[in-house]
Amino acid sequence: MQNDNYQNVIGFEGERPTFHDAELVGIDHQPANRELLLRFQRVDGTTGTFRFMGITSLRVVDFAEQNVVSRLLISPSYRFSATEVEQWLQWVDSREDSQATVDQTQIDQRMADFAAGRKALFVLEPSCGAEVAVVCDSIWLSLAPGV
């Protein structure tokens, strides 16, 4: 897939479009390519699609009939604290029946990676429905008029 209609979210120039109260309406996971597409219907009627490439960790829970965004946290523009990085790294690699462990070396490495733009952390905090966390190499965003 080409990135012609996408803008790199890491190092995003200008004001980032808002996704508050947007609804997550589509998920396309391509594990063989380590890619994920999340499609949102924004309040202004436009569709925003995030493309994640080089995924190293991914978790989506509670995808339901309605999946409304409270806020999106995207490194490096959102500066995650060490405590938040530990929390999200642990959560993204855990499952309902098992808790992942994260050591200080992993936290320090990921914080350095996020700050330098070598890796990105994306967190969807929901108002209702799906909660999502992704650790990946790059994040791209495409905005299109509503259909």
Buried (B, 14 or more C-beta within 10 A) or exposed (E): EEEEEBBBBBEBEEEBBBBEEBBBEEBEBEEEEBBBBBBBBBEEEBBBBBBBBBBBBBBBBEEEEEBBBEBBBBBBEBEBEEEBBBBBBBBBBBEEEEEEEBEEEBBEBBBEBBEEBEBBBBBBEBBEBBBBBBBBBBBBBBBEEEE
